[in-house]
Amino acid sequence: MEPIQAYFKSENDAEAAKADLQRLKTERVMVDSIPEDQKDASLIPINNPGAGAGTVGVVGSGEAGISTEEREKEFTHIVEGEVEEREYEQALNILKRHKGYQLKD
């Protein structure tokens, strides 16, 4: 199993991503509010060129290619869990389609 973690700007986006992830072989997938100590993390869109594989995350104020409006909207929810290794790419595509972000390396 591979860990997945994605940050979202709305509970609706997070719940929709979780629902789609349920079609894959997953374990312990859950939606939760982002803890206050993680709200200032630097995040990039999932599958952004140069993003490392692994966990998914908040946009820093200088992030290239991200509009000011996108940067200013606060991330509110996180989806975490595990997915079967052979379905990891599918999981990332689901998270990307639902506007998920990952932690910037």
Secondary structure, 3 states (H helix, E strand, C coil): CEEEEEEECCHHHHHHHHHHHCCCCEEEEEEEECCHHHCCCCEEECCCCCCCCCCCCCECCCCCCCCHHHHHCCCCEEEEEEECHHHHHHHHHHHHHCCCEEECC
